[in-house]
Amino acid sequence: MNGPEIIARSISAAAIPDKFGNIWQYHSRSDRHSKIACWVIAFELMQECSLLREHVSERKVVLGVNYELRDFQTRRKKRLDLVIAKPENGGAESKDRTFAQIGEDLGVILSDSERVGLEGLPSASEGAVGSVLAALEAKACMTAHVRALPRLHDELDSSHSTTHGNSERALAVGFVMVNSSPTFISPDRNKHDLSKTSPVVNQHRQPQDTIRVIEKINEIRRRSGDSGTGFDALGLMVCDMKNDGSPMHVVDFPDDRFPYSEMVRRLAHEYSAAFGRL
């Protein structure tokens, strides 16, 4: 699976402007990084799961991007990066974006061989969402790691809680990018034209900061089976990103409790087990 490399390659391309004339690769107030990650997970899930390919081909499922999901019990609302769902209109052909078009709009960069893989898949489409089957949520911890931990935990916890509060049968998927770079240029601390003024650079304590984040992710609830609360699949990507225009790299970190490939394979297995009679 090439997912982490695709994510790193795509995020590396600076595409987020600010009002000071800077163009950023990553910005905490943009959801570009999370949507790219979820698109890539869905891309590899379709390659891994023959049942999902069948459902896409038969138009039994549609995609919802930035979809607002409501917890049936608490009425709490949360916006999810990407959902796979039964179509609200019963399967009529969608006139919205195709999966490939969504990737292009997000700025996903594929190699020639990866593009061939995409072209070989049935064409999924964005559409009006009915019953949600799988909800994907991606988060990133790029700087100020320790200060970000409570919010990271709460946002991930609310993601699977809202998904399963909406439907216990739905699969909740969580993915986290953790930055192991010793330095990072934060847009929040550089609200000026960087072509005229040197940047303020955040310093990290590595690998301690990365380890702290992984330990916090380990506290996130997971579930096996179709009842209870917790993520049905949870993955982690450790990266090296300075946010200075240099490429983002995937890091082979020693603590690999939540491998990306295992997340995709588990999701494919759970989808096949849950929705064989869709």
ChimeraX commands (.cxc) that place a marker at each C-alpha (Angstrom):
marker #1 position 0.00,0.00,0.00 radius 0.5
marker #1 position 1.30,3.43,-0.98 radius 0.5
marker #1 position -1.17,5.52,0.99 radius 0.5
marker #1 position 1.24,7.33,3.35 radius 0.5
marker #1 position 3.53,8.19,0.43 radius 0.5
marker #1 position 0.59,9.59,-1.58 radius 0.5
marker #1 position -0.51,11.65,1.42 radius 0.5
marker #1 position 3.00,13.03,1.99 radius 0.5
marker #1 position 3.52,13.78,-1.72 radius 0.5
marker #1 position 0.18,15.61,-1.97 radius 0.5
marker #1 position 0.50,17.66,1.22 radius 0.5
marker #1 position 4.05,18.65,0.24 radius 0.5
marker #1 position 2.66,20.73,-2.62 radius 0.5
marker #1 position 2.01,24.16,-1.10 radius 0.5
marker #1 position -1.58,25.16,-1.86 radius 0.5
marker #1 position -2.99,27.16,1.07 radius 0.5
marker #1 position -2.68,30.95,0.71 radius 0.5
marker #1 position -2.96,33.39,3.59 radius 0.5
marker #1 position -3.69,37.11,3.61 radius 0.5
marker #1 position 0.00,37.94,4.09 radius 0.5
marker #1 position 1.06,36.52,0.73 radius 0.5
marker #1 position 2.40,33.20,2.02 radius 0.5
marker #1 position 1.52,29.83,0.51 radius 0.5
marker #1 position 1.45,27.01,3.07 radius 0.5
marker #1 position 1.72,23.25,2.79 radius 0.5
marker #1 position -0.13,22.78,6.09 radius 0.5
marker #1 position -2.41,25.15,7.95 radius 0.5
marker #1 position -4.30,24.16,11.10 radius 0.5
marker #1 position -7.34,26.16,9.96 radius 0.5
marker #1 position -7.55,24.30,6.66 radius 0.5
marker #1 position -9.01,20.82,6.25 radius 0.5
marker #1 position -7.01,20.12,3.08 radius 0.5
marker #1 position -4.67,17.66,4.81 radius 0.5
marker #1 position -7.49,15.67,6.42 radius 0.5
marker #1 position -9.54,15.41,3.24 radius 0.5
marker #1 position -6.48,14.30,1.24 radius 0.5
marker #1 position -5.81,11.57,3.82 radius 0.5
marker #1 position -9.42,10.34,3.78 radius 0.5
marker #1 position -9.54,10.32,-0.03 radius 0.5
marker #1 position -6.38,8.20,-0.10 radius 0.5
marker #1 position -7.77,5.77,2.50 radius 0.5
marker #1 position -10.94,5.37,0.42 radius 0.5
marker #1 position -8.83,4.86,-2.72 radius 0.5
marker #1 position -6.89,2.02,-1.13 radius 0.5
marker #1 position -9.99,0.60,0.53 radius 0.5
marker #1 position -11.64,0.24,-2.88 radius 0.5
marker #1 position -8.60,-1.62,-4.14 radius 0.5
marker #1 position -8.55,-3.89,-1.09 radius 0.5
marker #1 position -12.29,-4.62,-0.76 radius 0.5
marker #1 position -13.99,-6.45,-3.65 radius 0.5
marker #1 position -17.42,-6.03,-2.04 radius 0.5
marker #1 position -17.05,-2.24,-1.96 radius 0.5
marker #1 position -16.02,-2.26,-5.63 radius 0.5
marker #1 position -19.14,-4.29,-6.37 radius 0.5
marker #1 position -21.33,-1.83,-4.46 radius 0.5
marker #1 position -19.75,1.12,-6.27 radius 0.5
marker #1 position -20.21,-0.57,-9.66 radius 0.5
marker #1 position -23.88,-1.28,-8.89 radius 0.5
marker #1 position -24.37,2.28,-7.54 radius 0.5
marker #1 position -25.41,0.96,-4.16 radius 0.5
marker #1 position -23.15,3.48,-2.42 radius 0.5
marker #1 position -22.22,7.14,-2.80 radius 0.5
marker #1 position -19.62,9.39,-1.19 radius 0.5
marker #1 position -20.28,12.32,1.09 radius 0.5
marker #1 position -17.51,14.89,1.54 radius 0.5
marker #1 position -17.51,17.13,4.62 radius 0.5
marker #1 position -20.77,15.47,5.66 radius 0.5
marker #1 position -22.61,16.53,8.82 radius 0.5
marker #1 position -23.60,13.50,10.87 radius 0.5
marker #1 position -26.02,13.65,13.80 radius 0.5
marker #1 position -25.96,11.42,16.89 radius 0.5
marker #1 position -29.51,10.01,17.15 radius 0.5
marker #1 position -29.34,9.77,20.95 radius 0.5
marker #1 position -27.76,13.10,21.91 radius 0.5
marker #1 position -28.58,15.13,18.73 radius 0.5
marker #1 position -24.91,16.15,18.72 radius 0.5
marker #1 position -23.68,17.07,15.24 radius 0.5
marker #1 position -20.22,16.53,13.78 radius 0.5
marker #1 position -18.83,17.13,10.31 radius 0.5
marker #1 position -16.94,14.10,8.96 radius 0.5
marker #1 position -14.25,14.35,6.27 radius 0.5
marker #1 position -15.62,11.53,4.10 radius 0.5
marker #1 position -18.48,9.05,4.39 radius 0.5
marker #1 position -19.45,6.01,2.35 radius 0.5
marker #1 position -23.22,5.65,2.39 radius 0.5
marker #1 position -26.32,4.28,0.76 radius 0.5
marker #1 position -27.73,6.89,-1.62 radius 0.5
marker #1 position -30.66,8.91,-0.34 radius 0.5
marker #1 position -32.38,8.73,-3.72 radius 0.5
marker #1 position -32.32,4.92,-3.91 radius 0.5
marker #1 position -29.48,4.64,-6.40 radius 0.5
marker #1 position -30.35,7.08,-9.15 radius 0.5
marker #1 position -27.31,8.15,-11.13 radius 0.5
marker #1 position -25.47,10.98,-9.41 radius 0.5
marker #1 position -24.64,14.21,-11.25 radius 0.5
marker #1 position -22.10,15.26,-8.63 radius 0.5
marker #1 position -18.32,14.85,-8.74 radius 0.5
marker #1 position -16.73,11.48,-9.36 radius 0.5
marker #1 position -14.21,10.08,-6.92 radius 0.5
marker #1 position -11.40,10.96,-9.35 radius 0.5
marker #1 position -12.66,14.54,-9.64 radius 0.5
marker #1 position -12.79,14.90,-5.86 radius 0.5
marker #1 position -9.14,13.81,-5.69 radius 0.5
marker #1 position -8.17,16.34,-8.35 radius 0.5
marker #1 position -10.02,19.12,-6.53 radius 0.5
marker #1 position -8.20,18.25,-3.30 radius 0.5
marker #1 position -4.81,18.22,-5.02 radius 0.5
marker #1 position -4.05,14.51,-4.62 radius 0.5
marker #1 position -0.89,13.69,-6.59 radius 0.5
marker #1 position -0.72,10.14,-7.98 radius 0.5
marker #1 position 2.16,8.40,-9.72 radius 0.5
marker #1 position 1.59,6.87,-13.15 radius 0.5
marker #1 position 1.06,3.41,-11.67 radius 0.5
marker #1 position -1.30,4.74,-8.99 radius 0.5
marker #1 position -3.31,6.56,-11.64 radius 0.5
marker #1 position -3.62,3.32,-13.58 radius 0.5
marker #1 position -4.95,1.74,-10.38 radius 0.5
marker #1 position -7.52,4.52,-10.03 radius 0.5
marker #1 position -8.63,4.17,-13.65 radius 0.5
marker #1 position -9.14,0.44,-13.08 radius 0.5
marker #1 position -11.68,1.04,-10.29 radius 0.5
marker #1 position -15.42,1.47,-10.85 radius 0.5
marker #1 position -16.36,5.14,-10.77 radius 0.5
marker #1 position -17.65,6.18,-7.36 radius 0.5
marker #1 position -19.60,9.44,-7.16 radius 0.5
marker #1 position -20.42,12.09,-4.63 radius 0.5
marker #1 position -24.13,12.17,-3.95 radius 0.5
marker #1 position -27.02,12.69,-1.57 radius 0.5
marker #1 position -26.26,10.61,1.53 radius 0.5
marker #1 position -28.75,8.16,3.02 radius 0.5
marker #1 position -27.70,5.60,5.65 radius 0.5
marker #1 position -24.01,5.96,6.49 radius 0.5
marker #1 position -21.98,2.75,6.18 radius 0.5
marker #1 position -18.48,4.04,6.97 radius 0.5
marker #1 position -17.28,7.41,8.28 radius 0.5
marker #1 position -13.65,8.51,7.90 radius 0.5
marker #1 position -12.04,11.15,10.09 radius 0.5
marker #1 position -8.40,12.29,9.83 radius 0.5
marker #1 position -6.51,14.46,12.30 radius 0.5
marker #1 position -3.00,15.86,12.38 radius 0.5
marker #1 position -0.68,16.78,15.25 radius 0.5
marker #1 position 2.03,18.85,13.59 radius 0.5
marker #1 position 3.28,21.15,16.34 radius 0.5
marker #1 position 2.71,22.07,20.00 radius 0.5
marker #1 position 2.20,18.35,20.50 radius 0.5
marker #1 position 1.59,18.22,24.24 radius 0.5
marker #1 position -0.76,21.22,24.27 radius 0.5
marker #1 position -2.75,19.69,21.41 radius 0.5
marker #1 position -3.33,16.32,23.10 radius 0.5
marker #1 position -6.62,17.02,24.95 radius 0.5
marker #1 position -8.28,18.45,21.85 radius 0.5
marker #1 position -6.93,15.66,19.64 radius 0.5
marker #1 position -8.33,13.02,22.01 radius 0.5
marker #1 position -11.71,14.77,22.33 radius 0.5
marker #1 position -12.16,15.26,18.59 radius 0.5
marker #1 position -11.33,11.64,17.81 radius 0.5
marker #1 position -13.53,10.38,20.63 radius 0.5
marker #1 position -16.47,12.47,19.45 radius 0.5
marker #1 position -15.99,11.18,15.90 radius 0.5
marker #1 position -16.61,7.51,16.67 radius 0.5
marker #1 position -19.25,8.38,19.28 radius 0.5
marker #1 position -21.24,10.41,16.77 radius 0.5
marker #1 position -20.86,7.78,14.05 radius 0.5
marker #1 position -22.14,4.98,16.27 radius 0.5
marker #1 position -24.73,7.25,17.85 radius 0.5
marker #1 position -26.09,7.70,14.34 radius 0.5
marker #1 position -25.97,3.95,13.57 radius 0.5
marker #1 position -24.32,1.11,15.45 radius 0.5
marker #1 position -23.82,-0.72,12.16 radius 0.5
marker #1 position -21.75,2.10,10.66 radius 0.5
marker #1 position -17.98,1.69,10.66 radius 0.5
marker #1 position -15.97,4.48,12.30 radius 0.5
marker #1 position -12.46,4.99,10.96 radius 0.5
marker #1 position -9.82,7.22,12.54 radius 0.5
marker #1 position -6.48,8.26,11.09 radius 0.5
marker #1 position -3.82,10.45,12.71 radius 0.5
marker #1 position -0.73,12.11,11.25 radius 0.5
marker #1 position 1.99,12.89,13.80 radius 0.5
marker #1 position 4.92,15.15,12.97 radius 0.5
marker #1 position 8.32,13.93,14.20 radius 0.5
marker #1 position 10.30,16.84,12.77 radius 0.5
marker #1 position 12.38,18.74,15.37 radius 0.5
marker #1 position 11.24,22.05,13.84 radius 0.5
marker #1 position 8.04,23.45,12.34 radius 0.5
marker #1 position 6.98,26.81,10.92 radius 0.5
marker #1 position 3.47,27.48,12.19 radius 0.5
marker #1 position 1.16,29.82,10.26 radius 0.5
marker #1 position -0.32,30.92,13.59 radius 0.5
marker #1 position 3.04,32.34,14.67 radius 0.5
marker #1 position 3.98,33.79,11.30 radius 0.5
marker #1 position 1.28,36.27,10.43 radius 0.5
marker #1 position 3.51,38.35,8.19 radius 0.5
marker #1 position 5.08,38.18,4.74 radius 0.5
marker #1 position 7.83,35.56,5.01 radius 0.5
marker #1 position 9.52,36.92,1.89 radius 0.5
marker #1 position 10.37,40.03,3.91 radius 0.5
marker #1 position 10.80,38.69,7.46 radius 0.5
marker #1 position 12.49,35.56,8.81 radius 0.5
marker #1 position 10.04,32.97,10.15 radius 0.5
marker #1 position 9.43,32.14,13.79 radius 0.5
marker #1 position 10.35,28.46,14.09 radius 0.5
marker #1 position 8.77,26.12,16.63 radius 0.5
marker #1 position 11.20,23.72,18.31 radius 0.5
marker #1 position 10.07,20.19,19.23 radius 0.5
marker #1 position 11.52,17.67,21.66 radius 0.5
marker #1 position 11.85,14.59,19.52 radius 0.5
marker #1 position 11.23,11.72,19.72 radius 0.5
marker #1 position 9.55,12.47,23.08 radius 0.5
marker #1 position 6.77,14.63,21.58 radius 0.5
marker #1 position 5.87,11.99,19.01 radius 0.5
marker #1 position 5.86,9.27,21.68 radius 0.5
marker #1 position 3.51,11.34,23.87 radius 0.5
marker #1 position 1.03,11.67,21.00 radius 0.5
marker #1 position 1.14,7.95,20.22 radius 0.5
marker #1 position 0.51,7.14,23.88 radius 0.5
marker #1 position -2.54,9.43,23.82 radius 0.5
marker #1 position -3.85,7.79,20.66 radius 0.5
marker #1 position -3.47,4.45,22.42 radius 0.5
marker #1 position -6.10,5.67,24.92 radius 0.5
marker #1 position -8.69,6.10,22.17 radius 0.5
marker #1 position -11.35,3.43,22.39 radius 0.5
marker #1 position -11.55,0.71,19.74 radius 0.5
marker #1 position -14.25,-1.89,19.30 radius 0.5
marker #1 position -14.54,-5.36,17.82 radius 0.5
marker #1 position -17.99,-6.40,16.72 radius 0.5
marker #1 position -21.01,-4.31,15.84 radius 0.5
marker #1 position -21.92,-2.93,19.26 radius 0.5
marker #1 position -20.37,-0.62,21.80 radius 0.5
marker #1 position -18.27,2.48,21.17 radius 0.5
marker #1 position -14.83,2.97,19.69 radius 0.5
marker #1 position -13.16,3.02,16.30 radius 0.5
marker #1 position -13.62,0.00,14.07 radius 0.5
marker #1 position -10.28,0.79,12.42 radius 0.5
marker #1 position -7.57,3.17,13.59 radius 0.5
marker #1 position -4.35,4.08,11.79 radius 0.5
marker #1 position -1.31,6.24,12.38 radius 0.5
marker #1 position 1.25,7.87,10.10 radius 0.5
marker #1 position 4.44,9.41,11.48 radius 0.5
marker #1 position 5.89,12.05,9.19 radius 0.5
marker #1 position 8.68,14.59,9.03 radius 0.5
marker #1 position 7.31,17.97,8.03 radius 0.5
marker #1 position 8.91,21.36,8.60 radius 0.5
marker #1 position 6.25,23.36,6.72 radius 0.5
marker #1 position 9.01,25.41,5.11 radius 0.5
marker #1 position 8.45,24.27,1.54 radius 0.5
marker #1 position 10.66,21.19,1.81 radius 0.5
marker #1 position 9.00,17.81,1.12 radius 0.5
marker #1 position 7.01,15.99,3.77 radius 0.5
marker #1 position 8.46,12.51,4.38 radius 0.5
marker #1 position 6.98,9.34,5.84 radius 0.5
marker #1 position 8.96,8.17,8.89 radius 0.5
marker #1 position 9.42,4.53,9.82 radius 0.5
marker #1 position 8.90,5.10,13.54 radius 0.5
marker #1 position 9.86,2.28,15.96 radius 0.5
marker #1 position 6.50,2.39,17.79 radius 0.5
marker #1 position 4.09,1.06,15.17 radius 0.5
marker #1 position 0.97,0.15,17.13 radius 0.5
marker #1 position -1.46,1.41,14.50 radius 0.5
marker #1 position -0.07,0.58,11.03 radius 0.5
marker #1 position -1.76,2.25,8.09 radius 0.5
marker #1 position -1.92,-1.01,6.12 radius 0.5
marker #1 position -3.57,-2.85,9.02 radius 0.5
marker #1 position -6.19,-0.09,9.28 radius 0.5
marker #1 position -7.11,-0.46,5.59 radius 0.5
marker #1 position -7.20,-4.27,5.72 radius 0.5
marker #1 position -9.30,-4.27,8.89 radius 0.5
marker #1 position -11.73,-1.79,7.36 radius 0.5
marker #1 position -12.02,-3.94,4.22 radius 0.5
marker #1 position -12.71,-7.02,6.35 radius 0.5
marker #1 position -15.28,-5.26,8.54 radius 0.5
marker #1 position -17.04,-3.76,5.52 radius 0.5
marker #1 position -17.33,-7.19,3.89 radius 0.5
marker #1 position -18.58,-8.76,7.11 radius 0.5
marker #1 position -21.14,-6.03,7.83 radius 0.5
marker #1 position -22.59,-5.22,4.42 radius 0.5
marker #1 position -22.60,-8.45,2.43 radius 0.5
marker #1 position -26.41,-8.22,2.14 radius 0.5
marker #1 position -26.63,-4.53,1.27 radius 0.5
marker link #1:1,2 radius 0.2
marker link #1:2,3 radius 0.2
marker link #1:3,4 radius 0.2
marker link #1:4,5 radius 0.2
marker link #1:5,6 radius 0.2
marker link #1:6,7 radius 0.2
marker link #1:7,8 radius 0.2
marker link #1:8,9 radius 0.2
marker link #1:9,10 radius 0.2
marker link #1:10,11 radius 0.2
marker link #1:11,12 radius 0.2
marker link #1:12,13 radius 0.2
marker link #1:13,14 radius 0.2
marker link #1:14,15 radius 0.2
marker link #1:15,16 radius 0.2
marker link #1:16,17 radius 0.2
marker link #1:17,18 radius 0.2
marker link #1:18,19 radius 0.2
marker link #1:19,20 radius 0.2
marker link #1:20,21 radius 0.2
marker link #1:21,22 radius 0.2
marker link #1:22,23 radius 0.2
marker link #1:23,24 radius 0.2
marker link #1:24,25 radius 0.2
marker link #1:25,26 radius 0.2
marker link #1:26,27 radius 0.2
marker link #1:27,28 radius 0.2
marker link #1:28,29 radius 0.2
marker link #1:29,30 radius 0.2
marker link #1:30,31 radius 0.2
marker link #1:31,32 radius 0.2
marker link #1:32,33 radius 0.2
marker link #1:33,34 radius 0.2
marker link #1:34,35 radius 0.2
marker link #1:35,36 radius 0.2
marker link #1:36,37 radius 0.2
marker link #1:37,38 radius 0.2
marker link #1:38,39 radius 0.2
marker link #1:39,40 radius 0.2
marker link #1:40,41 radius 0.2
marker link #1:41,42 radius 0.2
marker link #1:42,43 radius 0.2
marker link #1:43,44 radius 0.2
marker link #1:44,45 radius 0.2
marker link #1:45,46 radius 0.2
marker link #1:46,47 radius 0.2
marker link #1:47,48 radius 0.2
marker link #1:48,49 radius 0.2
marker link #1:49,50 radius 0.2
marker link #1:50,51 radius 0.2
marker link #1:51,52 radius 0.2
marker link #1:52,53 radius 0.2
marker link #1:53,54 radius 0.2
marker link #1:54,55 radius 0.2
marker link #1:55,56 radius 0.2
marker link #1:56,57 radius 0.2
marker link #1:57,58 radius 0.2
marker link #1:58,59 radius 0.2
marker link #1:59,60 radius 0.2
marker link #1:60,61 radius 0.2
marker link #1:61,62 radius 0.2
marker link #1:62,63 radius 0.2
marker link #1:63,64 radius 0.2
marker link #1:64,65 radius 0.2
marker link #1:65,66 radius 0.2
marker link #1:66,67 radius 0.2
marker link #1:67,68 radius 0.2
marker link #1:68,69 radius 0.2
marker link #1:69,70 radius 0.2
marker link #1:70,71 radius 0.2
marker link #1:71,72 radius 0.2
marker link #1:72,73 radius 0.2
marker link #1:73,74 radius 0.2
marker link #1:74,75 radius 0.2
marker link #1:75,76 radius 0.2
marker link #1:76,77 radius 0.2
marker link #1:77,78 radius 0.2
marker link #1:78,79 radius 0.2
marker link #1:79,80 radius 0.2
marker link #1:80,81 radius 0.2
marker link #1:81,82 radius 0.2
marker link #1:82,83 radius 0.2
marker link #1:83,84 radius 0.2
marker link #1:84,85 radius 0.2
marker link #1:85,86 radius 0.2
marker link #1:86,87 radius 0.2
marker link #1:87,88 radius 0.2
marker link #1:88,89 radius 0.2
marker link #1:89,90 radius 0.2
marker link #1:90,91 radius 0.2
marker link #1:91,92 radius 0.2
marker link #1:92,93 radius 0.2
marker link #1:93,94 radius 0.2
marker link #1:94,95 radius 0.2
marker link #1:95,96 radius 0.2
marker link #1:96,97 radius 0.2
marker link #1:97,98 radius 0.2
marker link #1:98,99 radius 0.2
marker link #1:99,100 radius 0.2
marker link #1:100,101 radius 0.2
marker link #1:101,102 radius 0.2
marker link #1:102,103 radius 0.2
marker link #1:103,104 radius 0.2
marker link #1:104,105 radius 0.2
marker link #1:105,106 radius 0.2
marker link #1:106,107 radius 0.2
marker link #1:107,108 radius 0.2
marker link #1:108,109 radius 0.2
marker link #1:109,110 radius 0.2
marker link #1:110,111 radius 0.2
marker link #1:111,112 radius 0.2
marker link #1:112,113 radius 0.2
marker link #1:113,114 radius 0.2
marker link #1:114,115 radius 0.2
marker link #1:115,116 radius 0.2
marker link #1:116,117 radius 0.2
marker link #1:117,118 radius 0.2
marker link #1:118,119 radius 0.2
marker link #1:119,120 radius 0.2
marker link #1:120,121 radius 0.2
marker link #1:121,122 radius 0.2
marker link #1:122,123 radius 0.2
marker link #1:123,124 radius 0.2
marker link #1:124,125 radius 0.2
marker link #1:125,126 radius 0.2
marker link #1:126,127 radius 0.2
marker link #1:127,128 radius 0.2
marker link #1:128,129 radius 0.2
marker link #1:129,130 radius 0.2
marker link #1:130,131 radius 0.2
marker link #1:131,132 radius 0.2
marker link #1:132,133 radius 0.2
marker link #1:133,134 radius 0.2
marker link #1:134,135 radius 0.2
marker link #1:135,136 radius 0.2
marker link #1:136,137 radius 0.2
marker link #1:137,138 radius 0.2
marker link #1:138,139 radius 0.2
marker link #1:139,140 radius 0.2
marker link #1:140,141 radius 0.2
marker link #1:141,142 radius 0.2
marker link #1:142,143 radius 0.2
marker link #1:143,144 radius 0.2
marker link #1:144,145 radius 0.2
marker link #1:145,146 radius 0.2
marker link #1:146,147 radius 0.2
marker link #1:147,148 radius 0.2
marker link #1:148,149 radius 0.2
marker link #1:149,150 radius 0.2
marker link #1:150,151 radius 0.2
marker link #1:151,152 radius 0.2
marker link #1:152,153 radius 0.2
marker link #1:153,154 radius 0.2
marker link #1:154,155 radius 0.2
marker link #1:155,156 radius 0.2
marker link #1:156,157 radius 0.2
marker link #1:157,158 radius 0.2
marker link #1:158,159 radius 0.2
marker link #1:159,160 radius 0.2
marker link #1:160,161 radius 0.2
marker link #1:161,162 radius 0.2
marker link #1:162,163 radius 0.2
marker link #1:163,164 radius 0.2
marker link #1:164,165 radius 0.2
marker link #1:165,166 radius 0.2
marker link #1:166,167 radius 0.2
marker link #1:167,168 radius 0.2
marker link #1:168,169 radius 0.2
marker link #1:169,170 radius 0.2
marker link #1:170,171 radius 0.2
marker link #1:171,172 radius 0.2
marker link #1:172,173 radius 0.2
marker link #1:173,174 radius 0.2
marker link #1:174,175 radius 0.2
marker link #1:175,176 radius 0.2
marker link #1:176,177 radius 0.2
marker link #1:177,178 radius 0.2
marker link #1:178,179 radius 0.2
marker link #1:179,180 radius 0.2
marker link #1:180,181 radius 0.2
marker link #1:181,182 radius 0.2
marker link #1:182,183 radius 0.2
marker link #1:183,184 radius 0.2
marker link #1:184,185 radius 0.2
marker link #1:185,186 radius 0.2
marker link #1:186,187 radius 0.2
marker link #1:187,188 radius 0.2
marker link #1:188,189 radius 0.2
marker link #1:189,190 radius 0.2
marker link #1:190,191 radius 0.2
marker link #1:191,192 radius 0.2
marker link #1:192,193 radius 0.2
marker link #1:193,194 radius 0.2
marker link #1:194,195 radius 0.2
marker link #1:195,196 radius 0.2
marker link #1:196,197 radius 0.2
marker link #1:197,198 radius 0.2
marker link #1:198,199 radius 0.2
marker link #1:199,200 radius 0.2
marker link #1:200,201 radius 0.2
marker link #1:201,202 radius 0.2
marker link #1:202,203 radius 0.2
marker link #1:203,204 radius 0.2
marker link #1:204,205 radius 0.2
marker link #1:205,206 radius 0.2
marker link #1:206,207 radius 0.2
marker link #1:207,208 radius 0.2
marker link #1:208,209 radius 0.2
marker link #1:209,210 radius 0.2
marker link #1:210,211 radius 0.2
marker link #1:211,212 radius 0.2
marker link #1:212,213 radius 0.2
marker link #1:213,214 radius 0.2
marker link #1:214,215 radius 0.2
marker link #1:215,216 radius 0.2
marker link #1:216,217 radius 0.2
marker link #1:217,218 radius 0.2
marker link #1:218,219 radius 0.2
marker link #1:219,220 radius 0.2
marker link #1:220,221 radius 0.2
marker link #1:221,222 radius 0.2
marker link #1:222,223 radius 0.2
marker link #1:223,224 radius 0.2
marker link #1:224,225 radius 0.2
marker link #1:225,226 radius 0.2
marker link #1:226,227 radius 0.2
marker link #1:227,228 radius 0.2
marker link #1:228,229 radius 0.2
marker link #1:229,230 radius 0.2
marker link #1:230,231 radius 0.2
marker link #1:231,232 radius 0.2
marker link #1:232,233 radius 0.2
marker link #1:233,234 radius 0.2
marker link #1:234,235 radius 0.2
marker link #1:235,236 radius 0.2
marker link #1:236,237 radius 0.2
marker link #1:237,238 radius 0.2
marker link #1:238,239 radius 0.2
marker link #1:239,240 radius 0.2
marker link #1:240,241 radius 0.2
marker link #1:241,242 radius 0.2
marker link #1:242,243 radius 0.2
marker link #1:243,244 radius 0.2
marker link #1:244,245 radius 0.2
marker link #1:245,246 radius 0.2
marker link #1:246,247 radius 0.2
marker link #1:247,248 radius 0.2
marker link #1:248,249 radius 0.2
marker link #1:249,250 radius 0.2
marker link #1:250,251 radius 0.2
marker link #1:251,252 radius 0.2
marker link #1:252,253 radius 0.2
marker link #1:253,254 radius 0.2
marker link #1:254,255 radius 0.2
marker link #1:255,256 radius 0.2
marker link #1:256,257 radius 0.2
marker link #1:257,258 radius 0.2
marker link #1:258,259 radius 0.2
marker link #1:259,260 radius 0.2
marker link #1:260,261 radius 0.2
marker link #1:261,262 radius 0.2
marker link #1:262,263 radius 0.2
marker link #1:263,264 radius 0.2
marker link #1:264,265 radius 0.2
marker link #1:265,266 radius 0.2
marker link #1:266,267 radius 0.2
marker link #1:267,268 radius 0.2
marker link #1:268,269 radius 0.2
marker link #1:269,270 radius 0.2
marker link #1:270,271 radius 0.2
marker link #1:271,272 radius 0.2
marker link #1:272,273 radius 0.2
marker link #1:273,274 radius 0.2
marker link #1:274,275 radius 0.2
marker link #1:275,276 radius 0.2
marker link #1:276,277 radius 0.2
marker link #1:277,278 radius 0.2
view
